Amino acid sequence: MKVEQANLLIDRQGDVTRLTLNRPERGNALSATLVEELAAAVQACSLDGTRLLAIEGAGTHFCTGFDLGDLDRESDDSLLARFVRVELLLQSVHGAPFTTVALVQGRAMGAGADLLAACEQRWVAPGSSFAYPGAGFGLVLGSARLAQLVGVAAARDWIASGRAVRAEEALASGLASRLVAPPERAAALATLAERARRLDVPTQAAVQAATQGGHAMAEAARAAQLAELVRSAARPGLKARISAYRAASRR
């Protein structure tokens, strides 16, 4: 079954669901509507028997982050609410009781790179790149999940510098699981789907929780990550900091 929306393409074939971010003219940046549709689609996968969820981007890039195209219309409070919804989306992907895989080409930046890090499998195409610029305007989003993958030192370096991380470094560090060129995806996904079906749903969910330290620890970690985000985004002047960051980035 294929469902086409303005922002998100949903393709369900049996127990495999593919979600395609469909804003290529905006680098698949996460608008409020796209985040809402993604969150609903991930929730639906928890109810419809999905065993493998693949997330990809249409066009040149995977996802270039949080969409700030209408920044003039935003307030500190509306931006805070949007960032909270992004974090809740990332948590739902990270804690999903089924296998998740990000299929990345081009750039994955900011919240787009956080979406990659939230997935169990992270397949990147040669030539892709990653960046975590949010700390440049005072935002703490996805830092703990990134550190779990690449280690504290690398995570702090990438976040503090905001520099581009190339595919080879991402693979060596653990951010990427493997290099997979787009023409190779279909065969690789078929193999991954077979692996995803090996465990029944309750066992998969139990393994997911156990490898995050158990249900109580996983819940505590999610609460702490949300609290860190809210504290950083709730500081007065969020909109002004973002505006200043954008102006500096254009120089």
Residue pairs with C-beta under 8 A, 6 or more apart in sequence:
1 10
1 11
1 12
1 13
2 9
2 10
2 11
2 12
3 9
3 10
3 11
3 12
4 10
4 22
5 22
5 37
6 22
6 33
7 21
7 22
7 23
7 31
7 33
7 34
7 37
8 19
8 20
8 21
8 22
8 34
8 37
8 38
8 41
9 18
9 19
9 20
9 22
9 58
10 17
10 18
10 19
10 20
10 41
11 17
11 18
11 19
11 20
12 18
12 48
12 50
15 49
15 50
15 51
15 52
15 193
15 196
15 197
16 50
16 51
16 52
16 54
16 189
16 193
17 41
17 45
17 48
17 50
17 52
17 53
17 54
18 53
18 54
18 55
18 56
19 38
19 41
19 42
19 53
19 54
19 55
19 56
20 56
20 57
20 58
21 28
21 34
21 38
21 55
21 56
21 57
21 58
21 62
21 63
22 28
22 58
23 29
23 31
23 34
23 58
23 67
24 57
24 58
24 59
24 60
24 61
25 59
26 64
26 67
26 69
27 59
27 60
27 61
27 63
27 64
27 106
27 107
28 34
28 57
28 58
28 59
28 61
28 62
28 63
28 64
28 112
29 63
29 64
29 65
29 66
29 67
29 68
29 69
29 112
30 38
30 63
30 65
30 66
30 67
30 86
30 111
30 112
31 67
31 69
32 67
32 82
32 85
34 67
35 82
35 85
35 86
35 89
36 85
38 89
39 85
39 88
39 89
39 92
42 53
42 89
42 92
42 93
42 96
43 92
45 53
45 96
45 98
46 96
46 97
46 98
50 98
51 98
51 99
51 193
51 196
51 197
51 201
51 204
52 98
52 99
52 100
52 101
52 189
52 192
52 193
52 196
53 93
53 96
53 98
53 99
53 100
53 101
54 100
54 101
54 102
54 103
54 189
55 93
55 100
55 101
55 102
55 103
55 115
55 119
56 62
56 102
56 103
56 104
56 105
57 63
57 104
57 105
57 106
57 112
59 106
60 105
60 106
61 105
61 106
61 107
61 108
61 112
62 102
62 103
62 104
62 105
62 106
62 107
62 108
62 112
62 116
62 128
63 107
63 108
63 109
63 111
63 112
63 113
63 115
64 107
64 108
64 109
64 110
64 112
65 109
65 110
65 111
65 112
65 113
65 133
66 82
66 83
66 86
66 110
66 111
68 242
68 246
71 239
71 242
71 243
71 246
74 82
74 239
75 239
76 236
76 237
76 238
76 239
79 233
79 238
79 239
79 242
80 230
80 233
80 234
80 238
83 139
83 141
83 229
83 233
84 226
84 229
84 230
84 233
86 111
86 114
86 141
87 141
87 142
87 225
87 226
87 229
88 226
89 115
90 111
90 114
90 115
90 118
90 141
90 142
90 145
91 118
91 222
91 225
91 226
93 100
93 115
93 118
93 119
94 118
94 119
94 145
95 208
95 212
95 218
95 222
96 120
96 208
97 201
97 204
97 205
97 208
98 196
98 201
98 204
99 120
99 121
99 192
99 195
99 196
99 204
100 118
100 119
100 120
100 121
101 119
101 120
101 121
101 122
101 123
101 189
101 192
102 108
102 115
102 116
102 119
102 121
102 122
102 123
103 123
103 180
103 182
103 185
104 116
104 122
104 123
104 124
104 125
104 128
104 176
105 124
105 125
105 127
105 128
105 182
106 125
106 127
106 128
106 129
107 128
107 129
107 130
107 131
108 115
108 116
108 124
108 128
108 129
108 130
108 131
109 130
109 131
109 132
109 133
110 131
110 132
110 133
110 134
110 141
111 134
111 141
111 142
113 130
113 131
113 132
113 142
114 132
114 141
114 142
114 145
114 146
116 122
116 124
116 130
116 175
117 142
117 145
117 146
117 149
117 175
118 142
118 145
121 177
121 178
121 192
122 175
122 176
122 177
123 176
123 177
123 178
123 179
123 180
123 185
123 188
124 167
124 170
124 171
124 176
124 178
124 179
124 180
125 167
125 179
125 180
125 181
125 182
126 167
126 179
126 181
127 167
128 166
128 167
128 170
129 164
129 165
129 166
129 167
130 158
130 164
130 165
130 170
130 175
131 158
131 162
131 163
131 164
131 165
132 142
132 146
132 158
132 159
132 162
133 162
133 245
133 249
134 140
134 141
134 159
135 159
135 160
135 162
136 162
136 245
137 238
137 241
137 242
137 244
137 245
138 232
138 233
138 235
138 238
138 241
139 229
139 232
139 233
139 238
140 228
140 229
140 231
140 232
141 229
141 232
142 225
143 155
143 159
143 225
143 228
144 221
144 224
144 225
144 228
145 225
146 155
146 158
146 159
146 175
147 155
147 156
149 173
149 174
149 175
150 158
150 173
150 174
150 175
151 173
151 174
154 173
158 165
165 173
165 175
167 176
167 179
170 176
171 178
171 179
180 188
196 204
199 207
209 215
209 218
212 218
212 221
213 221
